[in-house]
Amino acid sequence: MARNDLRPVIRLRSTAGTGYTYVTRKNRRTDADRMVLRKYDPVAGRHVDFREER
């Protein structure tokens, strides 16, 4: 497996509807489902859930 196949680059989009995104990598073996992280959204001014978009 190549490096990009095991740890692909994903975008995390805010669920607050602001359109703000974070870019990160994830391990496909340990996190097969869509990733959800609680991070700060500077447009909304608070912490919200960010979901992986494909």
PDB file of N, CA, C and O in Angstrom:
ATOM      1  N   MET A   1       0.828  -1.181   0.000  1.00  0.00           N
ATOM      2  CA  MET A   1       0.000   0.000   0.000  1.00  0.00           C
ATOM      3  C   MET A   1       0.877   1.251   0.000  1.00  0.00           C
ATOM      4  O   MET A   1       1.871   1.329   0.722  1.00  0.00           O
ATOM      5  N   ALA A   2       0.502   2.196  -0.798  1.00  0.00           N
ATOM      6  CA  ALA A   2       1.219   3.460  -0.817  1.00  0.00           C
ATOM      7  C   ALA A   2       0.807   4.303   0.385  1.00  0.00           C
ATOM      8  O   ALA A   2      -0.188   4.020   1.053  1.00  0.00           O
ATOM      9  N   ARG A   3       1.570   5.311   0.635  1.00  0.00           N
ATOM     10  CA  ARG A   3       1.305   6.150   1.803  1.00  0.00           C
ATOM     11  C   ARG A   3      -0.065   6.829   1.712  1.00  0.00           C
ATOM     12  O   ARG A   3      -0.780   6.923   2.710  1.00  0.00           O
ATOM     13  N   ASN A   4      -0.422   7.292   0.543  1.00  0.00           N
ATOM     14  CA  ASN A   4      -1.692   8.006   0.401  1.00  0.00           C
ATOM     15  C   ASN A   4      -2.899   7.081   0.481  1.00  0.00           C
ATOM     16  O   ASN A   4      -4.000   7.537   0.790  1.00  0.00           O
ATOM     17  N   ASP A   5      -2.715   5.788   0.208  1.00  0.00           N
ATOM     18  CA  ASP A   5      -3.836   4.860   0.324  1.00  0.00           C
ATOM     19  C   ASP A   5      -4.186   4.565   1.777  1.00  0.00           C
ATOM     20  O   ASP A   5      -5.357   4.410   2.122  1.00  0.00           O
ATOM     21  N   LEU A   6      -3.172   4.490   2.619  1.00  0.00           N
ATOM     22  CA  LEU A   6      -3.406   4.171   4.028  1.00  0.00           C
ATOM     23  C   LEU A   6      -3.864   5.393   4.821  1.00  0.00           C
ATOM     24  O   LEU A   6      -4.739   5.276   5.679  1.00  0.00           O
ATOM     25  N   ARG A   7      -3.290   6.554   4.549  1.00  0.00           N
ATOM     26  CA  ARG A   7      -3.634   7.777   5.271  1.00  0.00           C
ATOM     27  C   ARG A   7      -4.064   8.864   4.292  1.00  0.00           C
ATOM     28  O   ARG A   7      -3.275   9.753   3.974  1.00  0.00           O
ATOM     29  N   PRO A   8      -5.303   8.804   3.811  1.00  0.00           N
ATOM     30  CA  PRO A   8      -5.743   9.807   2.834  1.00  0.00           C
ATOM     31  C   PRO A   8      -6.005  11.164   3.485  1.00  0.00           C
ATOM     32  O   PRO A   8      -6.284  11.252   4.681  1.00  0.00           O
ATOM     33  N   VAL A   9      -5.912  12.203   2.687  1.00  0.00           N
ATOM     34  CA  VAL A   9      -6.239  13.551   3.136  1.00  0.00           C
ATOM     35  C   VAL A   9      -7.748  13.698   3.078  1.00  0.00           C
ATOM     36  O   VAL A   9      -8.370  13.388   2.062  1.00  0.00           O
ATOM     37  N   ILE A  10      -8.337  14.173   4.171  1.00  0.00           N
ATOM     38  CA  ILE A  10      -9.789  14.360   4.224  1.00  0.00           C
ATOM     39  C   ILE A  10     -10.101  15.798   4.610  1.00  0.00           C
ATOM     40  O   ILE A  10      -9.269  16.495   5.191  1.00  0.00           O
ATOM     41  N   ARG A  11     -11.300  16.227   4.282  1.00  0.00           N
ATOM     42  CA  ARG A  11     -11.770  17.558   4.677  1.00  0.00           C
ATOM     43  C   ARG A  11     -12.858  17.393   5.714  1.00  0.00           C
ATOM     44  O   ARG A  11     -13.750  16.558   5.563  1.00  0.00           O
ATOM     45  N   LEU A  12     -12.786  18.186   6.765  1.00  0.00           N
ATOM     46  CA  LEU A  12     -13.807  18.196   7.814  1.00  0.00           C
ATOM     47  C   LEU A  12     -14.609  19.480   7.659  1.00  0.00           C
ATOM     48  O   LEU A  12     -14.059  20.573   7.787  1.00  0.00           O
ATOM     49  N   ARG A  13     -15.901  19.358   7.387  1.00  0.00           N
ATOM     50  CA  ARG A  13     -16.757  20.530   7.191  1.00  0.00           C
ATOM     51  C   ARG A  13     -17.617  20.765   8.423  1.00  0.00           C
ATOM     52  O   ARG A  13     -18.109  19.818   9.036  1.00  0.00           O
ATOM     53  N   SER A  14     -17.793  22.021   8.780  1.00  0.00           N
ATOM     54  CA  SER A  14     -18.563  22.414   9.951  1.00  0.00           C
ATOM     55  C   SER A  14     -20.036  22.060   9.786  1.00  0.00           C
ATOM     56  O   SER A  14     -20.609  22.229   8.710  1.00  0.00           O
ATOM     57  N   THR A  15     -20.645  21.565  10.871  1.00  0.00           N
ATOM     58  CA  THR A  15     -22.075  21.267  10.856  1.00  0.00           C
ATOM     59  C   THR A  15     -22.907  22.499  11.195  1.00  0.00           C
ATOM     60  O   THR A  15     -24.136  22.444  11.167  1.00  0.00           O
ATOM     61  N   ALA A  16     -22.243  23.616  11.516  1.00  0.00           N
ATOM     62  CA  ALA A  16     -22.965  24.845  11.836  1.00  0.00           C
ATOM     63  C   ALA A  16     -23.462  25.555  10.579  1.00  0.00           C
ATOM     64  O   ALA A  16     -24.220  26.521  10.672  1.00  0.00           O
ATOM     65  N   GLY A  17     -23.038  25.083   9.405  1.00  0.00           N
ATOM     66  CA  GLY A  17     -23.509  25.681   8.162  1.00  0.00           C
ATOM     67  C   GLY A  17     -22.738  26.910   7.734  1.00  0.00           C
ATOM     68  O   GLY A  17     -23.212  27.670   6.890  1.00  0.00           O
ATOM     69  N   THR A  18     -21.555  27.124   8.300  1.00  0.00           N
ATOM     70  CA  THR A  18     -20.757  28.295   7.953  1.00  0.00           C
ATOM     71  C   THR A  18     -19.875  28.053   6.737  1.00  0.00           C
ATOM     72  O   THR A  18     -19.410  29.008   6.114  1.00  0.00           O
ATOM     73  N   GLY A  19     -19.637  26.789   6.389  1.00  0.00           N
ATOM     74  CA  GLY A  19     -18.778  26.483   5.261  1.00  0.00           C
ATOM     75  C   GLY A  19     -17.308  26.383   5.613  1.00  0.00           C
ATOM     76  O   GLY A  19     -16.477  26.173   4.729  1.00  0.00           O
ATOM     77  N   TYR A  20     -16.969  26.530   6.891  1.00  0.00           N
ATOM     78  CA  TYR A  20     -15.574  26.460   7.321  1.00  0.00           C
ATOM     79  C   TYR A  20     -15.109  25.010   7.320  1.00  0.00           C
ATOM     80  O   TYR A  20     -15.861  24.120   7.716  1.00  0.00           O
ATOM     81  N   THR A  21     -13.865  24.761   6.876  1.00  0.00           N
ATOM     82  CA  THR A  21     -13.342  23.405   6.805  1.00  0.00           C
ATOM     83  C   THR A  21     -11.963  23.318   7.432  1.00  0.00           C
ATOM     84  O   THR A  21     -11.217  24.296   7.463  1.00  0.00           O
ATOM     85  N   TYR A  22     -11.635  22.135   7.930  1.00  0.00           N
ATOM     86  CA  TYR A  22     -10.294  21.770   8.351  1.00  0.00           C
ATOM     87  C   TYR A  22      -9.823  20.669   7.416  1.00  0.00           C
ATOM     88  O   TYR A  22     -10.639  19.898   6.912  1.00  0.00           O
ATOM     89  N   VAL A  23      -8.519  20.581   7.177  1.00  0.00           N
ATOM     90  CA  VAL A  23      -7.937  19.520   6.356  1.00  0.00           C
ATOM     91  C   VAL A  23      -7.001  18.717   7.237  1.00  0.00           C
ATOM     92  O   VAL A  23      -6.157  19.285   7.930  1.00  0.00           O
ATOM     93  N   THR A  24      -7.143  17.391   7.216  1.00  0.00           N
ATOM     94  CA  THR A  24      -6.324  16.518   8.045  1.00  0.00           C
ATOM     95  C   THR A  24      -6.162  15.176   7.344  1.00  0.00           C
ATOM     96  O   THR A  24      -6.698  14.968   6.256  1.00  0.00           O
ATOM     97  N   ARG A  25      -5.432  14.281   7.962  1.00  0.00           N
ATOM     98  CA  ARG A  25      -5.279  12.922   7.463  1.00  0.00           C
ATOM     99  C   ARG A  25      -5.905  11.973   8.473  1.00  0.00           C
ATOM    100  O   ARG A  25      -6.012  12.292   9.657  1.00  0.00           O
ATOM    101  N   LYS A  26      -6.319  10.804   7.994  1.00  0.00           N
ATOM    102  CA  LYS A  26      -6.858   9.821   8.913  1.00  0.00           C
ATOM    103  C   LYS A  26      -6.341   8.439   8.533  1.00  0.00           C
ATOM    104  O   LYS A  26      -6.022   8.172   7.375  1.00  0.00           O
ATOM    105  N   ASN A  27      -6.267   7.575   9.528  1.00  0.00           N
ATOM    106  CA  ASN A  27      -5.836   6.202   9.311  1.00  0.00           C
ATOM    107  C   ASN A  27      -7.056   5.392   8.906  1.00  0.00           C
ATOM    108  O   ASN A  27      -8.007   5.260   9.677  1.00  0.00           O
ATOM    109  N   ARG A  28      -7.026   4.854   7.703  1.00  0.00           N
ATOM    110  CA  ARG A  28      -8.191   4.141   7.173  1.00  0.00           C
ATOM    111  C   ARG A  28      -8.411   2.806   7.876  1.00  0.00           C
ATOM    112  O   ARG A  28      -9.542   2.324   7.929  1.00  0.00           O
ATOM    113  N   ARG A  29      -7.363   2.203   8.413  1.00  0.00           N
ATOM    114  CA  ARG A  29      -7.527   0.912   9.103  1.00  0.00           C
ATOM    115  C   ARG A  29      -8.262   1.063  10.428  1.00  0.00           C
ATOM    116  O   ARG A  29      -9.135   0.256  10.749  1.00  0.00           O
ATOM    117  N   THR A  30      -7.916   2.092  11.200  1.00  0.00           N
ATOM    118  CA  THR A  30      -8.527   2.247  12.524  1.00  0.00           C
ATOM    119  C   THR A  30      -9.814   3.054  12.481  1.00  0.00           C
ATOM    120  O   THR A  30     -10.675   2.870  13.341  1.00  0.00           O
ATOM    121  N   ASP A  31      -9.970   3.943  11.507  1.00  0.00           N
ATOM    122  CA  ASP A  31     -11.167   4.780  11.389  1.00  0.00           C
ATOM    123  C   ASP A  31     -11.801   4.560  10.025  1.00  0.00           C
ATOM    124  O   ASP A  31     -11.643   5.387   9.126  1.00  0.00           O
ATOM    125  N   ALA A  32     -12.509   3.466   9.865  1.00  0.00           N
ATOM    126  CA  ALA A  32     -13.119   3.165   8.571  1.00  0.00           C
ATOM    127  C   ALA A  32     -14.360   4.018   8.321  1.00  0.00           C
ATOM    128  O   ALA A  32     -14.671   4.327   7.170  1.00  0.00           O
ATOM    129  N   ASP A  33     -15.072   4.401   9.377  1.00  0.00           N
ATOM    130  CA  ASP A  33     -16.282   5.203   9.232  1.00  0.00           C
ATOM    131  C   ASP A  33     -15.919   6.674   9.034  1.00  0.00           C
ATOM    132  O   ASP A  33     -14.755   7.062   9.125  1.00  0.00           O
ATOM    133  N   ARG A  34     -16.930   7.470   8.766  1.00  0.00           N
ATOM    134  CA  ARG A  34     -16.688   8.899   8.616  1.00  0.00           C
ATOM    135  C   ARG A  34     -16.313   9.504   9.959  1.00  0.00           C
ATOM    136  O   ARG A  34     -16.931   9.213  10.983  1.00  0.00           O
ATOM    137  N   MET A  35     -15.306  10.337   9.940  1.00  0.00           N
ATOM    138  CA  MET A  35     -14.772  10.927  11.159  1.00  0.00           C
ATOM    139  C   MET A  35     -15.613  12.135  11.576  1.00  0.00           C
ATOM    140  O   MET A  35     -16.025  12.934  10.735  1.00  0.00           O
ATOM    141  N   VAL A  36     -15.860  12.259  12.870  1.00  0.00           N
ATOM    142  CA  VAL A  36     -16.550  13.418  13.439  1.00  0.00           C
ATOM    143  C   VAL A  36     -15.703  13.929  14.590  1.00  0.00           C
ATOM    144  O   VAL A  36     -15.450  13.202  15.550  1.00  0.00           O
ATOM    145  N   LEU A  37     -15.262  15.182  14.497  1.00  0.00           N
ATOM    146  CA  LEU A  37     -14.456  15.798  15.548  1.00  0.00           C
ATOM    147  C   LEU A  37     -15.123  17.080  16.009  1.00  0.00           C
ATOM    148  O   LEU A  37     -15.757  17.777  15.217  1.00  0.00           O
ATOM    149  N   ARG A  38     -14.982  17.389  17.285  1.00  0.00           N
ATOM    150  CA  ARG A  38     -15.505  18.635  17.828  1.00  0.00           C
ATOM    151  C   ARG A  38     -14.363  19.638  17.860  1.00  0.00           C
ATOM    152  O   ARG A  38     -13.432  19.508  18.656  1.00  0.00           O
ATOM    153  N   LYS A  39     -14.440  20.652  16.980  1.00  0.00           N
ATOM    154  CA  LYS A  39     -13.381  21.634  16.838  1.00  0.00           C
ATOM    155  C   LYS A  39     -13.973  23.037  16.838  1.00  0.00           C
ATOM    156  O   LYS A  39     -15.190  23.210  16.781  1.00  0.00           O
ATOM    157  N   TYR A  40     -13.102  24.032  16.902  1.00  0.00           N
ATOM    158  CA  TYR A  40     -13.530  25.426  16.956  1.00  0.00           C
ATOM    159  C   TYR A  40     -13.848  25.948  15.554  1.00  0.00           C
ATOM    160  O   TYR A  40     -13.056  25.781  14.627  1.00  0.00           O
ATOM    161  N   ASP A  41     -14.984  26.566  15.414  1.00  0.00           N
ATOM    162  CA  ASP A  41     -15.376  27.217  14.169  1.00  0.00           C
ATOM    163  C   ASP A  41     -15.278  28.729  14.380  1.00  0.00           C
ATOM    164  O   ASP A  41     -16.108  29.306  15.083  1.00  0.00           O
ATOM    165  N   PRO A  42     -14.272  29.379  13.778  1.00  0.00           N
ATOM    166  CA  PRO A  42     -14.092  30.821  14.016  1.00  0.00           C
ATOM    167  C   PRO A  42     -15.208  31.678  13.420  1.00  0.00           C
ATOM    168  O   PRO A  42     -15.432  32.794  13.887  1.00  0.00           O
ATOM    169  N   VAL A  43     -15.909  31.185  12.405  1.00  0.00           N
ATOM    170  CA  VAL A  43     -17.012  31.943  11.821  1.00  0.00           C
ATOM    171  C   VAL A  43     -18.197  31.944  12.778  1.00  0.00           C
ATOM    172  O   VAL A  43     -18.838  32.976  12.979  1.00  0.00           O
ATOM    173  N   ALA A  44     -18.487  30.775  13.373  1.00  0.00           N
ATOM    174  CA  ALA A  44     -19.591  30.673  14.329  1.00  0.00           C
ATOM    175  C   ALA A  44     -19.184  31.189  15.707  1.00  0.00           C
ATOM    176  O   ALA A  44     -20.036  31.610  16.490  1.00  0.00           O
ATOM    177  N   GLY A  45     -17.893  31.158  16.004  1.00  0.00           N
ATOM    178  CA  GLY A  45     -17.404  31.654  17.286  1.00  0.00           C
ATOM    179  C   GLY A  45     -17.588  30.675  18.428  1.00  0.00           C
ATOM    180  O   GLY A  45     -17.629  31.082  19.589  1.00  0.00           O
ATOM    181  N   ARG A  46     -17.700  29.385  18.118  1.00  0.00           N
ATOM    182  CA  ARG A  46     -17.874  28.374  19.163  1.00  0.00           C
ATOM    183  C   ARG A  46     -17.393  27.025  18.651  1.00  0.00           C
ATOM    184  O   ARG A  46     -17.051  26.885  17.476  1.00  0.00           O
ATOM    185  N   HIS A  47     -17.366  26.039  19.530  1.00  0.00           N
ATOM    186  CA  HIS A  47     -16.998  24.682  19.153  1.00  0.00           C
ATOM    187  C   HIS A  47     -18.219  23.957  18.599  1.00  0.00           C
ATOM    188  O   HIS A  47     -19.295  23.981  19.196  1.00  0.00           O
ATOM    189  N   VAL A  48     -18.036  23.314  17.451  1.00  0.00           N
ATOM    190  CA  VAL A  48     -19.117  22.557  16.807  1.00  0.00           C
ATOM    191  C   VAL A  48     -18.534  21.248  16.276  1.00  0.00           C
ATOM    192  O   VAL A  48     -17.316  21.070  16.234  1.00  0.00           O
ATOM    193  N   ASP A  49     -19.415  20.342  15.875  1.00  0.00           N
ATOM    194  CA  ASP A  49     -18.969  19.089  15.260  1.00  0.00           C
ATOM    195  C   ASP A  49     -18.557  19.347  13.827  1.00  0.00           C
ATOM    196  O   ASP A  49     -19.218  20.081  13.093  1.00  0.00           O
ATOM    197  N   PHE A  50     -17.463  18.737  13.445  1.00  0.00           N
ATOM    198  CA  PHE A  50     -16.990  18.767  12.063  1.00  0.00           C
ATOM    199  C   PHE A  50     -17.053  17.358  11.530  1.00  0.00           C
ATOM    200  O   PHE A  50     -16.488  16.447  12.136  1.00  0.00           O
ATOM    201  N   ARG A  51     -17.725  17.151  10.410  1.00  0.00           N
ATOM    202  CA  ARG A  51     -17.890  15.821   9.819  1.00  0.00           C
ATOM    203  C   ARG A  51     -17.048  15.696   8.558  1.00  0.00           C
ATOM    204  O   ARG A  51     -16.833  16.658   7.820  1.00  0.00           O
ATOM    205  N   GLU A  52     -16.589  14.488   8.345  1.00  0.00           N
ATOM    206  CA  GLU A  52     -15.790  14.194   7.155  1.00  0.00           C
ATOM    207  C   GLU A  52     -16.686  14.216   5.925  1.00  0.00           C
ATOM    208  O   GLU A  52     -17.770  13.635   5.916  1.00  0.00           O
ATOM    209  N   GLU A  53     -16.215  14.894   4.898  1.00  0.00           N
ATOM    210  CA  GLU A  53     -16.928  14.863   3.619  1.00  0.00           C
ATOM    211  C   GLU A  53     -16.086  14.096   2.608  1.00  0.00           C
ATOM    212  O   GLU A  53     -14.858  14.171   2.625  1.00  0.00           O
ATOM    213  N   ARG A  54     -16.747  13.368   1.743  1.00  0.00           N
ATOM    214  CA  ARG A  54     -16.015  12.560   0.754  1.00  0.00           C
ATOM    215  C   ARG A  54     -16.318  13.050  -0.630  1.00  0.00           C
ATOM    216  O   ARG A  54     -15.801  12.503  -1.605  1.00  0.00           O
TER     217      ARG A  54
END
